[in-house]
């Protein structure tokens, strides 16, 4: 995870390693954070399906998905 306040975009803070994806508002030191959060994950897929679904759970504002330097899409949250 990397954080960035709007005036510094697109330059992010150094990466903060998390053991699992989580709501940072539940972490005391980030509870009042307002800005952009970048989550990254690396994984290997042996079998590539013709169709796949990526469930991002609850996203507030905007989510963008990239894979192998290809932009796969963006979604603006209705919340």
URHUBEL-V732856 format. One record per backbone hydrogen bond with DSSP energy under -0.5 kcal/mol. CO is the residue of the C=O (numbers start at 1). NH is the residue of the N-H. If there is no record, write none. Layout:
BEGIN
co;nh
CO;NH
CO;NH
END
This chain:
BEGIN
co;nh
1;16
2;38
3;13
4;36
5;8
6;9
8;11
10;12
15;17
22;24
23;26
24;27
26;28
27;30
27;31
28;31
30;33
36;4
37;39
38;2
46;48
47;49
53;55
54;56
57;59
59;61
60;62
61;77
63;75
65;72
65;73
67;70
70;67
70;72
73;65
75;63
75;77
END
